[in-house]
């Protein structure tokens, strides 16, 4: 398979079983031995972009508003990300949830002066959907990515009940898309990020920085790909296409998954408040307000 932008412009390779997908990815691992392969699963074939670079963003239900437009106002939402990150760091420190607290200490100068010093908090913000970020979710787990691409087991079951057995058979199959990226270096120590400026893309290992109570990134074997920044805005000319080595169209007619390699459930990757105390804490303490057409994070003491 050809690298980079050529792969992005090609039709995805169809795959009808997890064992077949695993075999092809094993070949890619051998052919990209100087890189680490990371994955992303999606329902549609659109080149992945961070939430901050999309046209709209849907806030958590606690914001009590519908989707907000980002495409003409990404500078504002990048600046507000500073407040969101500071509140996340404050909650983690005050609740003593940080085995390693130094990556979550904000220094003077703000995010636009030292954005790399804010990435630990941004990582938590991103994974809990608190605010749009210039980060892209990836995973080192092929099975996790494939489950997101084809829909989690609980979602599939609810969809079956909604449309009925006849509707499922009439549709015939479930499809999703999976992207494979070759990353030369994976970063684990967020305290070393000053040597890796955010003018380039870097892959960060989430379970090396997110506290154990932040169960989602640990469940998902999560990584984050940093997006280049240009001054007060994310670089809209940047693209993940040059790191793309393959893309697949996953086709499930009922036998894609097996007993040995089952589809993930929602509880195994996206636990709700009952199983994720940190999610409950964030939704109670971080609040929003709509100012004109702009959404903001309400300030609190120390933020």
Protein Blocks (a to p, Z undefined) as FASTA:
>chain_A
ZZhjllmmpccdddfbfklmmmmmmmmmmmmmmbccdddddfbdcddddfklpmbdcddf
klopacddfklmmmmmmmmmmmmmmmmmmmmmmnopafblmlmpccehijmlmmmlmmmm
mmmmmmnomaccfbdcddfbfklmmmmmnopfklmmmmmmmnomklmmmnopacdddddd
ddfbacfblklmmmmcckbccdddfklmpcfklmmlmmnopacdddddehjaccfkbcfk
lmpcbdcddddehimpcfklccddfklmmccfklmmklmmmmmmpccddehjaccdddde
hZZ
